[in-house]
């Protein structure tokens, strides 16, 4: 069990394992031991503990380990190798002919019995470097079994050669009563698949790793085949009761979160459907109001008083505003539902289409466009066209009071994302109110200042989130505003 196999087996132990030679130099350190001591494994080999922990020569843990190495007396204690209280560990030190085996725990182990001498079977099976002492006394199960053949040479069972103290205590065995007996006599109700797996390991030498629910506790059995004797299998098991409880609790939490997410998604869909239905149903009466108001204006306006004409103008203007609002609400509802496509999108082409769409809004305006090349993104072309149209239309609207409006569209790739920004020199906004900008019906300016529905930016946020992105807004020094979004870039572009 020396070399690679021994290290693979010991690395699966929850307890630390350190082997020191007679000069106190580290000859082996498993994964748990390196973690407990907070040192790299490669850098520790060949060095003494005082070299690894300078300044800790007088620490209680260091003194007791040195005494064990010098006197040859086993010790079990709690202490530190640095002198710091936060570095306290539980140690068991056992002298060996080649040096000393040290085991470590972050908490005090449950079994506090004198160290058990390893049996001859364990010594023959595990070889040198103190592995036999470790396996005899570790707080995990380990046993050896050998294939039993019938008179015709067929493998029919496994015979228990030996086991460590943890294994015997777990099953309530006494070594003298069970060593040499067949598995089927010790475990008559053992799982057939478990027996076949162990047999296959002994016959083929191919390792196996599986979890097995034991009679007393759930335990994970990692099964390895090695050749200290022909057709022999070593069974190494770690109790995982607490881990399985944590896994079940985590699974229950995830299931509850998934249920809440599904319920939330259903509620959002119902709300969108309700909003869409209301907006759709209201469009007909609004069209009737607007239509009859137009008819009244064309045929009866001369018969109205000045006050009546004012009221009629108010009705027509309000009906028009309501119609635009309903159109935006329907657009917002559509932005939150339906299937989202995931494909390569040329943002330069989308920006050109958006500028063409808002052409009537900028007629007779002194407006300068600053367009830089935009990287391609992964997203939905239809949604992205609407997003860019809304962003550019928003910039056009809020720069209308500028003698010369300037709108800059820029993009860059950063950490696998494409970041697109639209910057203008318009009215800007109070940065303390930035969190309200992407919320439906939340407006930072009056309708007299800048007419609008309060839906456009909320629609942008929904569309970008559907494509797996994010949005933001900034109020830079010097005035104006910056609106941006980030989306996944093109892999290997």
LOKE-767875 format. One record per residue (C-alpha): x, y, z; residue number from 0; residue in one letter. Coordinates in Angstrom, 2 decimals, padded with zeros to 5 digits, always signed. Layout:
N
       xx       yy       zz    i  aa
        X        Y        Z  NUM   a
...
! end
This chain:
493
       xx       yy       zz    i  aa
  +000.00  +000.00  +000.00    0   x
  +002.97  +002.31  -000.45    1   x
  +003.23  +005.09  -002.99    2   x
  +000.28  +006.19  -005.04    3   x
  -002.30  +003.82  -003.56    4   x
  -001.47  +004.70  +000.02    5   x
  -001.59  +008.42  -000.65    6   x
  -004.91  +008.14  -002.50    7   x
  -006.42  +006.24  +000.40    8   x
  -005.10  +008.56  +003.11    9   x
  -006.19  +011.66  +001.21   10   x
  -009.81  +010.52  +001.69   11   x
  -009.51  +010.56  +005.47   12   x
  -011.27  +013.41  +007.31   13   x
  -008.42  +013.41  +009.84   14   x
  -004.95  +014.76  +009.21   15   x
  -002.05  +012.35  +008.80   16   x
  +001.60  +013.41  +009.20   17   x
  +004.57  +011.02  +009.25   18   x
  +007.82  +012.33  +010.73   19   x
  +011.13  +010.49  +010.45   20   x
  +013.53  +010.07  +013.38   21   x
  +015.00  +013.53  +012.74   22   x
  +011.52  +015.06  +012.88   23   x
  +011.32  +015.79  +009.16   24   x
  +007.99  +015.51  +007.36   25   x
  +008.02  +012.46  +005.08   26   x
  +004.29  +012.36  +004.35   27   x
  +001.37  +014.78  +004.75   28   x
  -002.17  +014.03  +003.57   29   x
  -004.68  +016.60  +002.29   30   x
  -006.54  +017.01  +005.60   31   x
  -003.27  +017.43  +007.51   32   x
  -002.09  +020.17  +005.16   33   x
  -005.44  +021.94  +005.54   34   x
  -005.42  +021.65  +009.34   35   x
  -001.86  +023.02  +009.61   36   x
  -002.37  +025.64  +006.90   37   x
  +000.77  +024.69  +004.97   38   x
  +001.36  +023.52  +001.37   39   x
  +002.08  +019.82  +001.03   40   x
  +004.92  +020.11  -001.46   41   x
  +006.75  +022.75  +000.57   42   x
  +006.46  +020.75  +003.80   43   x
  +008.18  +017.53  +002.71   44   x
  +011.72  +017.17  +004.07   45   x
  +011.36  +020.03  +006.57   46   x
  +010.95  +019.92  +010.34   47   x
  +007.96  +021.36  +012.18   48   x
  +010.05  +024.19  +013.73   49   x
  +011.18  +025.10  +010.21   50   x
  +007.57  +025.15  +009.05   51   x
  +006.38  +027.13  +012.09   52   x
  +009.23  +029.49  +013.07   53   x
  +008.72  +031.03  +016.46   54   x
  +006.56  +028.13  +017.64   55   x
  +009.31  +026.10  +019.37   56   x
  +007.79  +026.77  +022.80   57   x
  +004.19  +026.16  +021.77   58   x
  +002.58  +023.35  +023.78   59   x
  +001.85  +021.24  +020.71   60   x
  +005.44  +021.48  +019.48   61   x
  +006.85  +020.57  +022.92   62   x
  +004.63  +017.49  +023.30   63   x
  +005.35  +016.20  +019.79   64   x
  +009.09  +016.59  +020.36   65   x
  +008.77  +014.70  +023.66   66   x
  +006.89  +011.87  +021.94   67   x
  +009.59  +011.58  +019.28   68   x
  +012.40  +011.59  +021.86   69   x
  +010.82  +009.27  +024.48   70   x
  +008.83  +006.91  +022.26   71   x
  +005.68  +007.39  +024.40   72   x
  +002.36  +007.88  +022.59   73   x
  +000.44  +011.05  +023.41   74   x
  -003.07  +012.43  +022.85   75   x
  -003.55  +016.15  +023.48   76   x
  -005.05  +019.43  +022.29   77   x
  -002.70  +022.27  +021.49   78   x
  -001.12  +024.53  +018.90   79   x
  +002.10  +024.48  +016.89   80   x
  +002.22  +028.28  +016.68   81   x
  +001.19  +029.34  +020.18   82   x
  -001.94  +031.02  +018.83   83   x
  -005.23  +029.98  +020.38   84   x
  -006.96  +030.10  +016.99   85   x
  -004.63  +027.36  +015.67   86   x
  -005.55  +024.75  +018.30   87   x
  -005.95  +021.18  +017.04   88   x
  -006.41  +017.77  +018.60   89   x
  -003.30  +015.58  +018.13   90   x
  -002.58  +011.88  +018.53   91   x
  +001.13  +011.01  +018.25   92   x
  +002.25  +007.37  +017.98   93   x
  +005.91  +006.32  +017.79   94   x
  +006.91  +004.04  +014.91   95   x
  +010.18  +002.24  +014.19   96   x
  +010.81  +004.66  +011.32   97   x
  +009.77  +007.77  +013.25   98   x
  +006.35  +009.01  +014.43   99   x
  +002.80  +009.06  +013.07  100   x
  +000.77  +012.18  +013.97  101   x
  -002.97  +012.47  +013.41  102   x
  -004.89  +015.75  +013.67  103   x
  -008.53  +016.81  +014.08  104   x
  -010.11  +020.24  +014.12  105   x
  -012.44  +018.97  +016.89  106   x
  -011.93  +016.37  +019.56  107   x
  -012.67  +012.88  +018.13  108   x
  -015.53  +010.97  +019.67  109   x
  -013.51  +007.82  +020.45  110   x
  -010.98  +008.35  +023.23  111   x
  -009.55  +004.86  +023.84  112   x
  -005.91  +003.75  +024.08  113   x
  -004.30  +003.17  +020.70  114   x
  -004.92  -000.34  +019.41  115   x
  -001.99  -002.42  +018.16  116   x
  -002.34  -003.23  +014.46  117   x
  -002.95  -006.89  +013.68  118   x
  -000.51  -008.97  +011.66  119   x
  -002.96  -008.97  +008.74  120   x
  -003.06  -005.19  +008.66  121   x
  +000.74  -004.99  +008.93  122   x
  +001.22  -007.41  +006.02  123   x
  -001.39  -005.61  +003.93  124   x
  -000.31  -002.04  +004.50  125   x
  +003.47  -002.19  +004.59  126   x
  +005.72  +000.51  +006.03  127   x
  +005.61  +004.26  +006.66  128   x
  +003.17  +003.84  +009.52  129   x
  +000.12  +003.14  +007.36  130   x
  -000.77  +000.05  +009.42  131   x
  -000.94  +002.06  +012.67  132   x
  -003.02  +004.74  +011.04  133   x
  -005.55  +002.28  +009.62  134   x
  -005.75  +000.38  +012.90  135   x
  -006.68  +003.50  +014.88  136   x
  -008.38  +005.91  +012.49  137   x
  -011.97  +007.06  +013.04  138   x
  -013.11  +005.45  +009.81  139   x
  -013.79  +001.85  +008.91  140   x
  -011.21  -000.35  +007.20  141   x
  -011.21  -004.10  +006.68  142   x
  -009.61  -006.75  +004.49  143   x
  -011.36  -009.67  +002.84  144   x
  -010.32  -012.45  +000.48  145   x
  -012.19  -014.35  -002.23  146   x
  -013.60  -017.77  -001.27  147   x
  -013.95  -020.36  -004.06  148   x
  -016.00  -023.55  -004.08  149   x
  -014.78  -027.03  -004.96  150   x
  -015.06  -026.23  -008.68  151   x
  -013.02  -023.06  -008.34  152   x
  -015.90  -020.62  -008.69  153   x
  -015.83  -017.46  -006.50  154   x
  -018.80  -017.72  -004.14  155   x
  -018.06  -015.49  -001.15  156   x
  -015.55  -013.28  +000.64  157   x
  -013.74  -014.17  +003.87  158   x
  -012.96  -011.47  +006.44  159   x
  -009.21  -011.37  +007.10  160   x
  -009.21  -008.49  +009.56  161   x
  -010.60  -005.06  +010.35  162   x
  -009.64  -002.04  +012.37  163   x
  -011.16  -001.00  +015.68  164   x
  -013.69  +001.42  +014.16  165   x
  -014.98  -001.34  +011.86  166   x
  -015.35  -003.82  +014.72  167   x
  -017.11  -001.29  +016.97  168   x
  -019.45  -000.18  +014.21  169   x
  -020.81  -003.69  +013.65  170   x
  -020.48  -004.77  +017.28  171   x
  -017.93  -007.47  +016.42  172   x
  -015.13  -008.98  +018.47  173   x
  -012.09  -009.69  +016.34  174   x
  -011.63  -013.21  +017.66  175   x
  -015.26  -014.06  +016.76  176   x
  -015.34  -012.80  +013.18  177   x
  -011.88  -013.04  +011.62  178   x
  -011.85  -015.98  +009.21  179   x
  -015.62  -016.07  +008.72  180   x
  -017.36  -015.61  +005.38  181   x
  -019.31  -012.43  +004.59  182   x
  -022.61  -014.23  +004.04  183   x
  -022.45  -015.68  +007.55  184   x
  -021.65  -012.27  +009.05  185   x
  -024.16  -010.33  +006.92  186   x
  -026.81  -012.81  +005.69  187   x
  -029.01  -009.98  +004.40  188   x
  -026.26  -008.05  +002.65  189   x
  -027.16  -006.39  -000.63  190   x
  -026.40  -008.66  -003.59  191   x
  -025.04  -005.73  -005.59  192   x
  -022.69  -004.79  -002.71  193   x
  -021.32  -008.35  -002.53  194   x
  -020.87  -008.48  -006.31  195   x
  -019.09  -005.12  -006.34  196   x
  -016.63  -006.16  -003.63  197   x
  -016.04  -009.48  -005.37  198   x
  -015.38  -007.77  -008.70  199   x
  -012.81  -005.48  -007.09  200   x
  -010.98  -008.44  -005.57  201   x
  -010.97  -010.37  -008.86  202   x
  -010.20  -007.59  -011.33  203   x
  -008.19  -005.12  -009.31  204   x
  -010.32  -002.25  -010.62  205   x
  -011.26  +000.21  -007.83  206   x
  -014.87  +001.08  -007.06  207   x
  -016.44  +004.03  -005.28  208   x
  -020.04  +004.07  -004.14  209   x
  -022.36  +005.07  -001.31  210   x
  -024.09  +002.44  +000.77  211   x
  -026.85  +002.95  +003.34  212   x
  -025.78  +000.84  +006.31  213   x
  -027.93  -000.77  +008.95  214   x
  -026.79  +001.59  +011.72  215   x
  -025.73  +004.74  +009.85  216   x
  -025.44  +005.86  +006.25  217   x
  -021.81  +005.30  +005.25  218   x
  -019.88  +005.89  +002.07  219   x
  -017.73  +002.94  +001.11  220   x
  -014.74  +003.60  -001.09  221   x
  -013.51  +000.23  -002.27  222   x
  -009.98  -000.35  -003.58  223   x
  -008.20  -003.46  -004.84  224   x
  -004.51  -003.93  -004.17  225   x
  -002.28  -007.01  -004.11  226   x
  -000.75  -007.68  -000.70  227   x
  -002.23  -011.13  -001.25  228   x
  -003.96  -012.71  -004.23  229   x
  -007.68  -011.92  -004.69  230   x
  -007.84  -009.62  -001.68  231   x
  -010.03  -006.54  -001.32  232   x
  -009.66  -003.65  +001.11  233   x
  -012.86  -001.87  +002.19  234   x
  -012.45  +001.69  +003.40  235   x
  -015.54  +003.56  +004.70  236   x
  -016.27  +007.01  +006.09  237   x
  -019.49  +007.79  +007.93  238   x
  -021.38  +010.53  +006.11  239   x
  -024.54  +010.84  +008.22  240   x
  -024.07  +014.57  +008.79  241   x
  -023.17  +015.20  +005.16  242   x
  -026.29  +013.39  +003.93  243   x
  -028.41  +015.44  +006.33  244   x
  -026.85  +018.62  +004.95  245   x
  -027.43  +017.45  +001.39  246   x
  -031.07  +016.66  +002.11  247   x
  -031.54  +020.03  +003.81  248   x
  -029.91  +021.81  +000.86  249   x
  -032.08  +019.86  -001.58  250   x
  -035.19  +020.81  +000.40  251   x
  -034.15  +024.48  +000.38  252   x
  -033.48  +024.36  -003.36  253   x
  -036.84  +022.71  -003.96  254   x
  -038.58  +025.40  -001.91  255   x
  -036.72  +028.14  -003.81  256   x
  -037.65  +026.56  -007.14  257   x
  -041.29  +026.38  -006.06  258   x
  -041.24  +030.04  -005.02  259   x
  -039.56  +031.02  -008.28  260   x
  -042.18  +029.09  -010.27  261   x
  -044.98  +030.74  -008.27  262   x
  -043.42  +034.16  -008.82  263   x
  -043.07  +033.50  -012.54  264   x
  -046.70  +032.41  -012.70  265   x
  -047.77  +035.56  -010.83  266   x
  -045.75  +037.77  -013.19  267   x
  -047.28  +036.07  -016.22  268   x
  -050.78  +036.49  -014.79  269   x
  -050.07  +040.15  -014.05  270   x
  -048.74  +040.69  -017.57  271   x
  -051.78  +038.96  -019.04  272   x
  -054.08  +041.09  -016.90  273   x
  -052.29  +044.30  -017.88  274   x
  -052.37  +043.33  -021.54  275   x
  -056.09  +042.51  -021.38  276   x
  -056.93  +045.76  -019.61  277   x
  -054.86  +047.83  -022.05  278   x
  -056.41  +046.03  -025.01  279   x
  -059.98  +046.38  -023.70  280   x
  -059.50  +050.09  -022.97  281   x
  -058.26  +050.91  -026.45  282   x
  -061.75  +050.61  -028.01  283   x
  -063.50  +053.13  -025.71  284   x
  -060.52  +055.49  -025.97  285   x
  -060.72  +055.30  -029.76  286   x
  -064.45  +056.06  -029.53  287   x
  -063.82  +059.07  -027.28  288   x
  -061.10  +060.37  -029.58  289   x
  -063.20  +059.71  -032.68  290   x
  -066.30  +061.48  -031.42  291   x
  -064.19  +064.35  -030.11  292   x
  -062.64  +064.75  -033.56  293   x
  -066.10  +064.57  -035.12  294   x
  -067.40  +067.20  -032.70  295   x
  -064.44  +069.45  -033.48  296   x
  -064.91  +069.17  -037.23  297   x
  -068.69  +069.69  -037.30  298   x
  -069.74  +071.59  -034.20  299   x
  -066.70  +073.53  -033.02  300   x
  -068.05  +076.82  -034.44  301   x
  -071.14  +076.47  -032.26  302   x
  -069.09  +076.02  -029.08  303   x
  -068.15  +078.76  -026.69  304   x
  -064.51  +079.46  -025.97  305   x
  -064.82  +077.45  -022.77  306   x
  -066.40  +074.57  -024.68  307   x
  -063.60  +074.60  -027.25  308   x
  -061.05  +074.52  -024.41  309   x
  -062.80  +071.53  -022.85  310   x
  -062.95  +069.77  -026.21  311   x
  -059.22  +070.35  -026.79  312   x
  -058.51  +068.93  -023.33  313   x
  -060.60  +065.82  -024.12  314   x
  -058.81  +065.27  -027.43  315   x
  -055.37  +065.76  -025.88  316   x
  -056.14  +063.46  -022.94  317   x
  -057.58  +060.77  -025.22  318   x
  -054.43  +060.93  -027.34  319   x
  -052.20  +060.64  -024.27  320   x
  -054.26  +057.71  -023.00  321   x
  -053.96  +055.98  -026.38  322   x
  -050.17  +056.38  -026.33  323   x
  -050.03  +055.10  -022.75  324   x
  -052.04  +052.00  -023.65  325   x
  -049.75  +051.35  -026.61  326   x
  -046.74  +051.52  -024.30  327   x
  -048.39  +049.24  -021.74  328   x
  -049.04  +046.65  -024.44  329   x
  -045.41  +046.94  -025.55  330   x
  -044.27  +046.50  -021.93  331   x
  -046.45  +043.40  -021.60  332   x
  -044.97  +041.93  -024.78  333   x
  -041.43  +042.64  -023.55  334   x
  -041.99  +040.33  -020.57  335   x
  -043.39  +037.31  -022.37  336   x
  -042.95  +035.07  -025.38  337   x
  -039.94  +033.09  -026.48  338   x
  -036.56  +034.79  -026.36  339   x
  -034.18  +033.98  -029.19  340   x
  -030.45  +033.51  -028.54  341   x
  -028.37  +034.31  -031.58  342   x
  -025.59  +036.53  -032.84  343   x
  -026.84  +040.10  -033.29  344   x
  -025.08  +042.88  -035.21  345   x
  -025.62  +045.91  -032.97  346   x
  -024.36  +048.33  -035.62  347   x
  -027.20  +047.24  -037.91  348   x
  -029.71  +047.48  -035.06  349   x
  -028.54  +051.01  -034.19  350   x
  -028.92  +052.09  -037.83  351   x
  -032.50  +050.75  -037.91  352   x
  -033.28  +052.55  -034.64  353   x
  -032.01  +055.88  -035.98  354   x
  -034.14  +055.46  -039.11  355   x
  -037.19  +054.70  -036.95  356   x
  -036.88  +057.94  -034.98  357   x
  -036.10  +060.05  -038.05  358   x
  -039.37  +062.03  -037.88  359   x
  -038.59  +063.04  -034.29  360   x
  -035.34  +064.77  -035.24  361   x
  -036.50  +066.60  -038.36  362   x
  -035.40  +070.25  -038.18  363   x
  -033.20  +069.47  -035.14  364   x
  -029.52  +070.39  -034.84  365   x
  -028.38  +066.97  -033.63  366   x
  -024.93  +065.39  -033.86  367   x
  -024.63  +061.59  -033.73  368   x
  -021.35  +060.08  -032.48  369   x
  -021.45  +056.40  -033.41  370   x
  -018.56  +054.06  -032.59  371   x
  -018.39  +050.45  -033.84  372   x
  -020.42  +048.17  -031.55  373   x
  -019.34  +044.58  -030.80  374   x
  -021.79  +041.79  -031.67  375   x
  -023.80  +040.26  -028.83  376   x
  -025.86  +037.17  -028.08  377   x
  -029.53  +038.11  -027.84  378   x
  -032.92  +038.53  -029.50  379   x
  -032.81  +040.79  -032.61  380   x
  -036.39  +042.04  -032.20  381   x
  -035.93  +042.94  -028.54  382   x
  -032.57  +044.60  -029.19  383   x
  -034.02  +046.75  -031.96  384   x
  -036.75  +047.92  -029.57  385   x
  -034.20  +048.54  -026.80  386   x
  -031.96  +050.70  -028.99  387   x
  -034.95  +052.54  -030.46  388   x
  -036.23  +053.36  -026.96  389   x
  -032.80  +054.44  -025.71  390   x
  -032.12  +056.71  -028.68  391   x
  -035.65  +058.12  -028.63  392   x
  -035.20  +058.85  -024.93  393   x
  -031.95  +060.71  -025.64  394   x
  -033.59  +062.67  -028.47  395   x
  -036.47  +063.69  -026.21  396   x
  -034.34  +064.94  -023.32  397   x
  -031.99  +066.95  -025.57  398   x
  -034.73  +068.89  -027.32  399   x
  -033.98  +072.08  -025.33  400   x
  -030.29  +072.06  -026.31  401   x
  -029.17  +074.41  -029.12  402   x
  -027.11  +071.52  -030.44  403   x
  -027.92  +068.04  -029.21  404   x
  -025.11  +065.48  -029.03  405   x
  -025.80  +061.76  -028.65  406   x
  -022.92  +059.28  -028.43  407   x
  -023.42  +055.52  -028.84  408   x
  -020.43  +053.41  -027.77  409   x
  -019.65  +049.80  -026.92  410   x
  -016.83  +047.67  -025.58  411   x
  -016.10  +044.11  -024.49  412   x
  -015.27  +043.58  -020.83  413   x
  -015.02  +040.25  -018.94  414   x
  -016.99  +038.37  -021.59  415   x
  -019.77  +040.97  -021.69  416   x
  -020.63  +043.59  -024.28  417   x
  -021.30  +046.96  -022.63  418   x
  -023.29  +049.49  -024.67  419   x
  -023.84  +053.09  -023.55  420   x
  -025.94  +055.96  -024.92  421   x
  -024.75  +059.34  -023.67  422   x
  -026.48  +062.67  -024.28  423   x
  -026.04  +066.32  -023.30  424   x
  -029.67  +066.73  -022.32  425   x
  -031.56  +067.56  -019.14  426   x
  -029.98  +064.79  -017.08  427   x
  -031.40  +063.66  -013.73  428   x
  -030.76  +063.70  -010.00  429   x
  -028.37  +060.74  -009.39  430   x
  -030.09  +060.12  -006.05  431   x
  -033.22  +059.17  -008.02  432   x
  -031.46  +056.81  -010.45  433   x
  -033.11  +053.74  -008.88  434   x
  -036.53  +055.01  -010.00  435   x
  -035.68  +055.38  -013.68  436   x
  -036.34  +051.79  -014.77  437   x
  -039.57  +051.43  -012.77  438   x
  -042.85  +051.64  -014.64  439   x
  -044.71  +054.99  -014.27  440   x
  -041.81  +056.48  -012.26  441   x
  -040.94  +059.78  -013.94  442   x
  -038.40  +062.39  -012.79  443   x
  -039.77  +065.21  -014.99  444   x
  -043.26  +066.60  -015.45  445   x
  -045.31  +065.95  -018.54  446   x
  -045.12  +069.67  -019.36  447   x
  -041.31  +069.50  -019.36  448   x
  -040.92  +066.25  -021.29  449   x
  -044.07  +064.36  -022.32  450   x
  -043.96  +060.59  -021.91  451   x
  -045.65  +057.51  -020.52  452   x
  -043.10  +056.41  -017.91  453   x
  -043.00  +052.95  -019.51  454   x
  -040.12  +053.05  -022.02  455   x
  -037.19  +052.53  -019.63  456   x
  -039.09  +049.81  -017.73  457   x
  -039.60  +048.02  -021.05  458   x
  -035.86  +048.29  -021.76  459   x
  -035.02  +046.72  -018.39  460   x
  -037.42  +043.83  -018.95  461   x
  -036.10  +043.09  -022.43  462   x
  -032.44  +043.17  -021.37  463   x
  -033.09  +040.93  -018.36  464   x
  -034.89  +038.42  -020.58  465   x
  -031.69  +038.16  -022.59  466   x
  -029.57  +037.60  -019.47  467   x
  -028.24  +041.14  -019.16  468   x
  -028.41  +044.17  -016.90  469   x
  -029.07  +047.92  -017.21  470   x
  -027.85  +051.04  -015.45  471   x
  -028.03  +054.83  -015.59  472   x
  -025.48  +057.50  -014.68  473   x
  -025.61  +061.27  -014.27  474   x
  -022.09  +062.39  -015.30  475   x
  -020.50  +065.64  -014.21  476   x
  -021.18  +068.38  -016.69  477   x
  -024.80  +067.40  -017.28  478   x
  -026.59  +065.00  -019.51  479   x
  -027.22  +061.34  -018.88  480   x
  -025.72  +057.94  -019.67  481   x
  -027.91  +054.87  -020.09  482   x
  -026.28  +051.51  -020.60  483   x
  -026.85  +047.80  -020.83  484   x
  -024.65  +044.70  -020.73  485   x
  -025.26  +041.43  -022.57  486   x
  -023.24  +038.24  -023.14  487   x
  -020.70  +038.61  -025.92  488   x
  -019.96  +036.21  -028.74  489   x
  -017.74  +033.29  -027.69  490   x
  -014.47  +033.13  -029.66  491   x
  -015.47  +036.15  -031.70  492   x
! end
